[in-house]
Amino acid sequence: MSLAKLPLIFAAAVGFHITLTAPDVAERGSVVTPNSLERLVGPINVLITRFLKGMTWLVTVAEIAVILSRYVPPHYISPGIASALGKLGNPDASKLTTASVFGSLMFVMSGYIRWECYRTLGRFFTYELSIRDGHKLVTSGPYSVVRHPSYVGIVLSLIGACAMYGTPGSWLRESGILGLPFVSGVAKVWAALMVAAVVCLAIRIPSEDKMMAQSIGKEWEEWAQRVRYRLIPGIY
């Protein structure tokens, strides 16, 4: 059964990697920092995203290795690797559950939405809040549905992480590896950074709308009338 989980684990990691990989970097003179929180986080944003992606890939590789070890004859595994795998828990701890399927789906949807936003905005998509030379309002693709679709991707990845890694039956919970102080600490930092990212985006949305309205004017106001919702159609 655990073999069936392999593509889900890998797809989730790929989706999350895409979600946190911006296609472009804003030019220094074009960056707008609307609040003290972004001024604090901005300089280390690259390090934060590398940490989040790196830890996700590390967990992915570890769980895949544990699953595959069940199907590899012991004499093909060196004592050192066998010892390391033993510390990662019993292969039976990795189970295909409804939560893991849902979590993987959320990660994949997150990556797809973000990729669509990257493709639609092109060079105008940056992590930093910025107005670039020749900046224009893009209203096609996902931006015809809600005003901030890329932020929806971040929220979905947080939901996916909770479902795939934090629910009963997940490998992290069942393997016992979270009982190790270092692993538990890293997991808590990872979760805290993800929650902080969502909070930062929630704070940023009004500032971004205000900045776009001021810089683009009537065209933005007309678009905002057509696309009334920021994140969730019919709700917000």
C-alpha positions in Angstrom: 0.0 0.0 0.0 2.8 2.4 0.9 4.2 2.2 -2.7 1.1 3.9 -3.9 2.0 6.8 -1.8 5.3 7.5 -3.6 3.9 9.6 -6.5 1.8 11.6 -4.0 4.8 12.3 -1.8 6.9 13.4 -4.8 4.1 15.4 -6.4 3.5 17.3 -3.2 7.2 18.3 -2.9 7.3 19.4 -6.5 4.1 21.5 -6.0 5.5 23.1 -2.9 8.8 23.8 -4.6 7.0 25.6 -7.5 4.9 27.5 -5.0 8.0 29.0 -3.3 10.1 29.6 -6.4 9.6 33.1 -7.7 10.5 33.6 -11.4 11.9 37.0 -11.0 13.4 39.5 -8.5 12.3 43.0 -8.2 14.8 45.8 -9.0 15.9 47.6 -5.9 14.5 51.0 -6.8 11.0 49.5 -7.6 10.4 47.8 -4.3 7.7 49.1 -2.0 7.8 48.1 1.7 4.3 48.9 3.1 4.9 47.9 6.7 7.6 47.2 9.3 6.9 43.4 9.2 7.9 43.3 5.5 10.9 45.5 6.2 12.0 43.0 8.8 11.4 39.8 6.7 12.4 41.2 3.3 16.2 40.9 3.6 16.0 37.2 4.7 13.1 36.1 2.5 15.4 34.1 0.2 16.8 32.2 3.2 13.4 31.5 4.6 12.1 30.1 1.3 15.3 28.0 0.9 14.8 26.6 4.4 11.1 25.7 3.8 11.8 24.0 0.5 15.0 22.3 1.7 13.2 20.8 4.8 10.3 19.7 2.6 12.6 17.9 0.2 14.5 16.3 3.1 11.3 14.9 4.6 10.2 13.7 1.1 13.5 11.9 0.4 13.5 10.4 3.9 10.0 9.0 3.6 10.6 7.7 0.1 13.8 6.0 1.4 11.9 4.4 4.2 9.2 3.1 1.9 11.6 1.7 -0.6 13.7 0.0 2.1 10.9 -2.4 2.6 11.3 -3.8 -0.9 15.1 -3.9 -1.1 16.8 -7.1 0.1 18.8 -6.3 3.3 22.1 -7.5 1.8 21.9 -4.7 -0.8 21.9 -2.1 1.9 25.1 -1.1 3.7 25.2 -1.2 7.5 25.5 2.6 7.7 22.5 3.2 5.5 20.5 0.5 7.3 21.2 2.2 10.6 20.2 5.6 9.3 16.9 4.1 7.9 16.2 2.4 11.2 16.2 5.8 12.9 13.6 7.0 10.5 11.0 4.5 11.8 9.2 1.5 10.6 8.3 1.4 6.9 4.7 0.5 7.9 4.5 4.0 9.5 4.0 5.5 6.0 0.5 4.8 5.0 -1.8 6.0 2.3 -4.6 7.8 4.0 -7.4 10.1 3.0 -5.5 13.0 4.6 -2.3 12.3 2.7 -4.2 12.2 -0.6 -6.0 15.4 0.2 -2.7 17.0 1.3 -0.9 16.1 -1.8 -3.8 17.4 -3.9 -3.6 20.8 -2.1 0.2 21.0 -2.7 -0.3 20.2 -6.4 -3.1 22.7 -6.7 -0.9 25.3 -4.9 1.9 24.8 -7.4 -0.4 24.9 -10.4 -2.1 28.1 -9.3 1.3 29.8 -8.6 2.7 28.6 -11.9 -0.3 30.0 -13.7 0.3 33.3 -11.9 4.0 33.3 -12.8 3.1 32.6 -16.5 0.3 35.2 -16.6 2.2 38.1 -14.9 5.6 37.3 -16.5 8.3 39.7 -15.4 5.8 41.6 -13.2 5.6 38.7 -10.7 8.0 39.2 -7.8 7.9 38.3 -4.2 8.6 41.9 -3.3 5.8 44.4 -3.5 7.0 46.5 -6.4 6.1 48.8 -9.3 8.3 48.1 -12.3 9.1 50.1 -15.5 6.3 49.7 -17.9 4.1 48.2 -15.3 0.6 47.3 -16.5 -2.4 45.7 -15.0 -2.9 42.1 -15.9 -6.5 40.9 -15.8 -6.4 37.6 -17.6 -6.0 34.0 -16.4 -6.4 33.5 -12.7 -6.5 37.3 -12.3 -10.0 37.2 -13.9 -11.3 35.1 -11.0 -9.8 36.8 -7.9 -7.4 39.7 -7.4 -4.7 37.8 -5.5 -4.7 34.3 -6.8 -1.0 33.7 -6.0 -1.8 34.1 -2.3 -4.4 31.4 -2.6 -1.6 29.1 -3.6 0.3 29.8 -0.4 -2.8 29.2 1.7 -3.4 25.9 -0.1 0.2 24.8 0.6 -0.3 25.4 4.3 -3.5 23.4 4.3 -1.7 20.6 2.4 1.1 20.6 4.9 -1.3 20.3 7.8 -3.1 17.4 6.1 -0.1 15.5 4.8 2.3 15.9 7.7 0.3 16.9 10.8 -2.6 14.5 10.9 -2.8 11.1 12.6 -1.5 8.5 10.2 1.1 10.7 8.6 4.6 9.4 8.5 6.0 12.2 10.6 3.5 11.5 13.3 3.5 7.7 13.2 7.3 7.0 12.7 8.1 8.6 16.0 10.8 10.8 14.4 9.1 13.9 15.9 10.1 12.6 19.3 13.7 13.6 18.5 14.2 17.1 19.9 16.1 18.5 16.9 13.5 17.2 14.4 10.7 18.5 16.6 12.3 21.9 16.7 12.8 22.1 13.0 9.2 21.0 12.4 7.9 23.8 14.7 10.1 26.4 13.0 8.9 25.2 9.6 5.2 25.4 10.7 5.7 28.8 12.3 7.3 30.2 9.2 4.4 28.9 7.0 1.8 30.5 9.3 3.8 33.7 9.4 3.9 33.8 5.6 0.1 33.5 5.4 -0.3 36.3 8.1 2.1 38.5 6.2 0.1 38.0 3.0 -3.1 38.8 4.8 -1.6 42.1 6.0 -0.1 42.9 2.6 -3.3 42.5 0.6 -4.9 45.9 1.5 -1.5 47.7 1.0 -1.1 46.0 -2.4 -4.6 47.0 -3.5 -3.9 50.6 -2.4 -0.6 50.7 -4.2 -2.1 49.4 -7.4 -5.0 51.8 -7.3 -2.7 54.7 -6.8 -0.3 53.8 -9.5 -2.7 52.5 -12.2 -5.8 54.5 -11.3 -9.1 54.2 -13.2 -8.1 50.9 -15.0 -7.5 49.2 -11.6 -10.8 50.6 -10.2 -12.8 49.2 -13.1 -11.1 45.8 -12.8 -11.7 45.8 -9.0 -15.4 46.4 -9.8 -15.4 43.4 -12.1 -13.3 41.1 -9.9 -14.7 42.0 -6.5 -13.1 39.2 -4.4 -9.5 39.1 -3.3 -9.0 35.4 -2.5 -12.2 33.3 -2.5 -15.0 34.0 -5.0 -18.2 34.9 -3.2 -16.6 35.1 0.2 -13.6 37.4 0.4 
